[in-house]
Structures are given as C-alpha cells and as structure tokens.
Amino acid sequence: MASHAPWSSDAARAIIIAKSAMPGALLPILHALQEEFGYIDRQAEPLIAGILNLSRAEVHGVVTFYHDFRDKAAGRHVLKLCRAESCQARGSEALAARAQARLGIAFGATTADGRMTLEPVYCLGLCPVSPAAMLDGKVVARLDAAGLDAMLAEAG
C-alpha cells in the first residue's frame, strides 16, 4: 500500500481550501484528506466545517456514514471480505472466521504490528463468482481457504 504523510493541520487546511469551491466539496475534501494521510483525523472535522460553513455534526455525520472513511490509519495491507448474502451462501462466514483467527483480530481492527487491517464489505459486485475479497484494492473471486491463506502470506 502507499505510504501516507503524517497528520498536519496546516496540510489539511491547504487541502480543504484548495477543494472548497468545488460543487459538493465535502466528499472530495474527505477523499483527498484520506488519500493524503491515510485517514481523516478528528481535528479535520472542525476545519472542514469552518471553511465550508457547515456544522461539525454535519461533517462528522458524513465521515461516519461512509464505511470507507477511516478515523485512524489502516495497516500496511487492507483485506476486505465480502459479508453480503451471496458470499455468505457460498462460505464467506467460514472464511471470515479463518481470517480473524489467523490474524488474531476482529473486523475493523488492525494487527498489533500494523501489517494488516481486516474490514467487512457488503458487496464487491462479484456475486456470480462469490465468495469474494479484496486485498489492497485487488479483487479475488471464488475465494477458498487455500486462497485466503495465500493472500495472507502474500501480505507478509
């Protein structure tokens, strides 16, 4: 995965100002902040609110509504396992339990060494070839236990 800059309120303010005139600027700002820092620091919310003339609650509501926005940095690798019905019908629950056991973490957590973040996702659009997963943005279809083990090994 790409490395990210350390949090800086000055850099965040520059990003917010640069995108503030865009129509519907909030989402592009949030995406840009996450791209720059790897997450959206809570300190960014009042900066965004002030510059866009929104309430802090409005900004926080958007940040917390969308599952792809993070409030802390992810691990070096992000494994997303589909939890939607089609994947469940084809064995994703067993894969989820296996991933959690092998990594020693629950969904939404990062390993202590910062190597891997495990996240649920509720459809990757691969229903006909489920179960599906995504490792660092690369989708994998027809995932089985051996494939999951290989993905975990690949991520080091």
N, C-alpha and C positions, 0 to 999 in steps of 0.2 A: 504494500500500500504506500501511498505517497506520504512523505513526512509533512508535518504542518508547522506553521510558525507558532511560537509561544503567544499566549494571550497578551494583548496590548490594547488598552482603551484608546490610545491615540490612533493605532492602525484600524481599530474597529470604527472609530468615528470617521476616519477618512473613507472607509468602505461605505458606510451609511450615507455620508454626504454625497459621494460620487453617484450613488444609485437613487437618491431621494427624489429626484424629479421624474423618475420613470412612472408611467401609469401602473398602479397596483404595486408600488415599490416594496411593500413589506416582504413578500415571498422572495423576490430577487435578492434583497438585502440579507435575509436569513440564509439563503443558499450560499451567497458569497462569503458570509461570515463562517459558515461551517466549512466551506472549501478552504478558506484561509487558515483557520485554527483547528479544524477537525471536530469542532463542537460549537455550541452557542453558549457562551458564558452568561450567567445570570446578570452580570454587570452590563451586558449589551442591551438588555431589555429597556431600562430607563433612557439610555442613549437614543435608541430607536424611537421610543415613544416621544421624546422631546423633539427630535428632528422631524418626525412625521406628523406631529401634533395628534398623537393617539394616546389613549390611556395605557398605563403599564399593564393593566388587566387585559386589554385587547391584544397587546403584543404577546404577553405570556400565554394567553389562550391559543393563539396561533402556533406558538412554539411547541406547546404541549399537545395540541391536537394532532399534528403530523408526526407519525412514528419515526420518520427518517431523520428528524432533527434530534440531536443529542445535547445533553446538558453537561456531559463530560467526555473527554477524549476516548475514542474506541481503542481497542488493541491494534497491534500491527496488522492483524488479519481479522476480517469480519465474515463470520459464517452465518448465513440466514437460511433457516429451514422453514419450508412451507408448512403451515398448520391448517390449510383450508381443507374442505371436506373431501375433495378428490384425492389429495395426498394422504389424508387420514385413512381413506378406504383402501389405500394401497401400501399401508405400512409406515407412514411417517411418524406415528406415535412411538414405535419401537426405535426408529432412527433418532428421534428426539431424546429418548431415554438413554440411548447409547452415547450420543454426543455429550449429554450432560454428565454422564458417568465418566467418560474418558477425559473430559476437560475439567471435571470437578467443579462445575459452575451451573447455575440455573440460567434460564433465558433472561436476557437483559444485563448479564454480568460479563465481566472481563476476567481472564485468568490473572492470578497474582503476579505473574511475570510480565503481564501486558502483551502477551503474544496473541491472544485470541479473544474476540468478543462474540458471544452467541446470541443471536436475535431471532425471534419469530417473525415470519412474514405471512400475510394472509392471502396470497395468491401471486404466483410468478407468471401466470398465464400459460403454464405448461401442463394443464390438466390431462390431456390425452396421453402424456408420457410421464405421469407422476409415479412416485414422489419426486419432488424437485427441491433443489437447494441452490444457493448462490455463495460462492467464495470469492471475496474481493471483486465483486461485480461480474464474475464469470458464472453463468448458469450451468447447472448439471441436471440432466433429466434421468429418469429411471434409476434413481439412486438406490443402492442397496447397502448392506452393512460393509461389504468389502470396499465399495466406492467411498463410503463415508470415512472409513479408516484411511484410505489412500489420500483423501482430501486433508484430513487432519495431519497426516505425515508430511504431505507437501507443504503445509503451512509451518512446519517445523516445530 
